[in-house]
Amino acid sequence: PEMVTAREIGGSMAPIWKSMVEPGKTQILYCVDSSAPERVGSATINLVELLHQPALQSAPFLIAFTKTDMKSARTLNELKSLMRMEDIIQHSNQEISMMEFNTEEKEKIDPILEWCMKFKVMAYQYMNGNMY
């Protein structure tokens, strides 16, 4: 069976997320609320802190800019500039992708799901010593 496990690493999970990291099996889907520009600074700091965690040095990151359909939302270019994404990408070891998402445009979820699924681990069956 194909399976992706999603876990929150902020909020109440912040103190224990490091115990859930599996090297080579962990990907980070980092959400930034496009409609809350007052929180972009703290989102940027949290992102940089995650990128510097030793356990996440090989983990790919997808930054999903959410709520892009809200009137208060900033554009993708504004958010990239505010967060200094070019500098962050240039100084990071990880693969970093960026996408925008909102619930009004259903087609925007597909690229995010595809990103998540490209890292899935397939379960293999063994029969008579052969892998299928």
C-alpha positions in Angstrom: 0.0 0.0 0.0 1.1 3.6 -0.7 1.2 5.7 2.4 2.3 9.2 3.4 2.2 10.2 7.0 1.7 13.8 7.8 2.6 15.2 11.3 2.4 18.7 12.6 5.8 20.0 13.8 4.6 23.3 15.2 2.2 24.1 18.0 1.9 21.4 20.6 4.2 19.1 18.6 7.1 21.4 18.6 8.9 19.9 21.7 8.8 16.3 20.3 9.0 16.5 16.5 12.8 15.7 16.5 12.0 12.2 17.8 9.9 11.6 14.7 12.5 12.4 12.1 13.7 9.4 10.1 16.8 10.3 8.0 16.1 9.7 4.3 12.4 9.3 5.0 11.4 12.7 6.2 10.1 15.5 3.9 8.9 18.9 5.2 5.7 20.5 3.9 6.0 24.0 5.4 2.9 26.1 5.3 2.9 29.9 5.2 -0.4 31.8 5.6 -0.4 34.3 2.7 -3.3 36.2 4.3 -1.3 37.0 7.5 1.6 39.3 6.5 2.1 40.1 10.1 3.3 36.5 10.7 5.6 36.2 7.7 8.6 37.3 9.9 8.1 34.5 12.4 7.4 32.0 9.7 10.7 32.9 8.1 12.6 32.6 11.4 11.0 29.2 12.0 11.8 28.0 8.5 15.5 29.0 8.8 15.7 27.2 12.2 14.2 24.1 10.6 16.7 24.3 7.7 19.6 24.4 10.1 18.5 21.3 12.1 21.1 18.6 11.7 18.4 15.9 11.4 16.8 17.7 8.4 19.9 18.3 6.3 18.9 15.8 3.7 15.1 16.4 3.9 13.4 18.1 0.9 11.2 21.0 1.8 8.0 22.2 0.1 6.9 25.7 1.1 3.1 26.0 0.5 1.8 29.5 0.5 -1.8 29.0 1.7 -5.0 31.0 1.6 -3.9 32.8 -1.6 -7.6 33.4 -2.3 -8.2 35.7 0.7 -8.5 39.4 0.1 -5.6 40.1 2.5 -3.3 37.6 0.8 0.0 38.8 -0.5 1.2 37.7 -3.9 3.7 34.8 -4.3 6.3 37.3 -5.4 5.7 39.6 -2.4 6.0 36.6 0.0 9.2 35.3 -1.6 10.7 38.8 -1.3 9.5 39.4 2.3 10.9 36.0 3.3 14.1 36.5 1.3 13.6 33.1 -0.3 16.4 33.5 -2.9 18.9 34.0 0.0 17.4 31.1 2.0 17.6 28.7 -1.0 21.2 29.8 -1.9 22.4 29.1 1.7 20.6 25.9 2.3 21.7 22.3 1.7 18.1 21.1 1.1 16.0 20.9 -2.0 13.4 23.6 -1.5 10.3 23.9 -3.7 7.5 26.5 -3.4 3.8 26.4 -4.4 0.7 28.3 -3.6 -2.5 26.8 -2.4 -6.1 27.8 -1.7 -9.4 25.9 -1.3 -11.1 27.8 -4.1 -8.9 26.4 -6.9 -8.9 22.7 -6.5 -6.3 22.1 -9.2 -3.7 23.7 -6.9 -3.8 20.7 -4.5 -2.6 18.3 -7.2 1.0 19.6 -7.4 1.3 19.5 -3.6 0.0 15.9 -3.5 2.3 14.9 -6.3 5.3 16.4 -4.4 4.3 14.4 -1.3 3.8 11.2 -3.2 7.2 11.4 -5.1 8.8 10.5 -1.8 6.5 7.6 -0.8 8.1 4.4 0.2 6.7 1.4 -1.6 6.1 -1.8 0.4 7.5 -4.8 -1.5 6.3 -8.3 -1.1 8.8 -11.2 -0.9 7.8 -14.5 -2.4 10.2 -17.4 -2.6 13.1 -15.1 -1.9 12.2 -12.8 -4.8 11.1 -9.2 -4.5 7.9 -8.2 -6.4 
